[in-house]
Amino acid sequence: MAKGLQSRKKQRLMVITTALVVFMGAVLLVLFALGGDSLSLFLQPTAVKEKNIPEGQRFRLGGLVKDGSFSKLEDGLTFKFIVTDCVTDISVLYKDILPDLFREGQGVVTEGMLDSQGIFRADTVLAKHDENYAPPGTMPKNMAACDHPIAEGR
């Protein structure tokens, strides 16, 4: 009888130990995956230029659609516009239907990659609400903020 209890305790200890090891491994894997720049939801144009992101590497580009930069190309489905953070501009090409909230002077997040000419080829465009809170020193909410003296000091 004592042997049966002893082996049951050993089994329970093994199960608990295995579960803890698996759990700790999962936690470490998640922390590793979230480390570094992957916590950033998107990069602003100035950060893209500073990091010298190579062509073909996928990332999210966020900023404002520069006033007067939006145009539709001849095929009728390709759109060209400039994303800015009031300091640096990046040209974007997107071939698909744009979201309803997409407007010049408003926030946008695009997903895609840079081509060899430095043009961002987007395959996803998300329009951002300007009503969401953004901490001071982050992306401006609209193009009027680019004319503000604080934005010019960036």
C-alpha positions as CSV (number, residue, x, y, z in Angstrom):
1,M,0.0,0.0,0.0
2,A,2.8,2.4,0.8
3,K,4.3,1.7,-2.7
4,G,1.1,2.7,-4.5
5,L,0.9,6.0,-2.6
6,Q,4.5,6.7,-3.3
7,S,4.2,6.1,-7.0
8,R,1.0,8.3,-7.1
9,K,2.9,11.1,-5.4
10,K,5.7,10.8,-7.9
11,Q,3.2,10.8,-10.8
12,R,1.5,13.9,-9.5
13,L,4.9,15.6,-8.9
14,M,6.0,14.8,-12.5
15,V,2.7,16.2,-14.0
16,I,3.0,19.4,-12.0
17,T,6.7,19.8,-12.8
18,T,6.0,19.2,-16.5
19,A,3.1,21.7,-16.5
20,L,5.3,24.4,-14.9
21,V,8.1,23.8,-17.4
22,V,5.7,24.1,-20.3
23,F,4.1,27.2,-18.8
24,M,7.4,28.9,-18.2
25,G,8.5,28.1,-21.7
26,A,5.4,29.6,-23.1
27,V,5.9,32.8,-21.1
28,L,9.5,33.1,-22.2
29,L,8.5,32.6,-25.8
30,V,5.8,35.3,-25.6
31,L,8.3,37.7,-24.0
32,F,10.9,37.0,-26.6
33,A,8.4,37.5,-29.4
34,L,7.2,40.9,-28.0
35,G,10.7,42.2,-27.3
36,G,12.4,45.0,-29.2
37,D,10.6,47.0,-31.9
38,S,7.7,44.5,-32.3
39,L,5.8,46.3,-29.6
40,S,5.4,49.3,-31.9
41,L,2.1,49.3,-33.7
42,F,3.6,51.3,-36.6
43,L,6.6,53.3,-37.6
44,Q,6.3,57.0,-38.5
45,P,8.2,58.2,-41.7
46,T,11.1,59.8,-39.7
47,A,11.7,56.5,-37.9
48,V,11.6,54.6,-41.2
49,K,14.3,56.9,-42.6
50,E,16.4,56.7,-39.4
51,K,16.3,52.9,-39.2
52,N,17.1,52.5,-42.9
53,I,14.6,49.7,-43.3
54,P,15.6,47.5,-46.3
55,E,13.4,47.1,-49.3
56,G,11.1,44.1,-49.2
57,Q,10.8,44.0,-45.4
58,R,7.2,44.2,-44.2
59,F,6.2,46.8,-41.6
60,R,3.5,49.2,-40.7
61,L,3.8,52.9,-41.7
62,G,1.7,55.4,-39.8
63,G,1.2,59.1,-40.0
64,L,-1.0,61.7,-41.7
65,V,-2.1,61.8,-45.3
66,K,-0.5,65.0,-46.5
67,D,-2.9,67.6,-47.9
68,G,-2.9,67.8,-51.7
69,S,-1.0,64.6,-52.1
70,F,-3.8,62.2,-52.9
71,S,-4.4,61.1,-56.5
72,K,-5.9,58.2,-58.4
73,L,-3.8,56.6,-61.1
74,E,-5.1,55.9,-64.6
75,D,-6.2,52.3,-63.9
76,G,-8.8,53.7,-61.4
77,L,-7.9,51.2,-58.7
78,T,-4.4,52.5,-57.7
79,F,-4.1,55.4,-55.3
80,K,-1.0,57.5,-54.6
81,F,-0.6,59.7,-51.5
82,I,2.1,60.9,-49.1
83,V,2.2,59.8,-45.4
84,T,3.9,62.4,-43.2
85,D,4.8,63.0,-39.6
86,C,5.4,66.7,-40.2
87,V,9.1,66.1,-40.5
88,T,9.5,63.4,-43.2
89,D,7.3,62.3,-46.1
90,I,7.0,58.9,-47.7
91,S,5.1,58.2,-50.9
92,V,2.6,55.4,-50.8
93,L,1.0,53.3,-53.6
94,Y,-2.1,51.3,-52.8
95,K,-4.2,49.2,-55.2
96,D,-7.6,48.4,-53.7
97,I,-10.6,50.1,-52.2
98,L,-9.8,52.7,-49.5
99,P,-11.6,52.8,-46.2
100,D,-14.5,55.2,-45.8
101,L,-12.7,57.3,-43.2
102,F,-9.7,57.9,-45.5
103,R,-9.1,61.6,-46.0
104,E,-6.3,64.0,-46.6
105,G,-5.0,65.5,-43.4
106,Q,-6.2,62.6,-41.3
107,G,-4.3,59.7,-39.7
108,V,-3.6,56.5,-41.5
109,V,-1.8,53.2,-40.9
110,T,-0.6,51.3,-43.9
111,E,1.0,47.8,-44.1
112,G,3.4,46.8,-46.8
113,M,7.0,47.3,-47.8
114,L,9.4,49.8,-49.4
115,D,10.4,49.2,-53.1
116,S,13.8,49.9,-54.6
117,Q,12.7,53.6,-55.3
118,G,11.8,54.2,-51.7
119,I,8.0,54.1,-52.4
120,F,5.9,52.3,-49.8
121,R,3.8,49.6,-51.6
122,A,0.8,49.2,-49.2
123,D,-1.4,46.1,-49.3
124,T,-3.5,47.3,-46.3
125,V,-4.7,50.8,-45.4
126,L,-6.5,51.6,-42.2
127,A,-7.9,55.1,-41.5
128,K,-7.5,56.3,-38.0
129,H,-10.0,58.3,-36.0
130,D,-8.7,61.7,-34.8
131,E,-10.8,61.5,-31.7
132,N,-8.5,59.0,-30.0
133,Y,-6.2,60.2,-27.3
134,A,-2.5,60.4,-28.3
135,P,0.1,61.3,-25.7
136,P,2.0,64.6,-26.2
137,G,5.0,64.1,-28.5
138,T,3.4,61.4,-30.6
139,M,1.9,61.5,-34.0
140,P,0.0,64.7,-34.7
141,K,-3.8,64.3,-35.0
142,N,-4.3,66.3,-38.2
143,M,-2.3,68.5,-40.6
144,A,-3.1,71.6,-38.6
145,A,-0.8,70.3,-35.9
146,C,2.1,70.3,-38.4
147,D,1.8,74.1,-38.6
148,H,2.0,74.4,-34.8
149,P,5.4,75.6,-33.4
150,I,5.7,72.5,-31.2
151,A,5.5,70.3,-34.3
152,E,8.1,72.3,-36.1
153,G,10.6,71.8,-33.2
154,R,10.6,68.0,-33.8
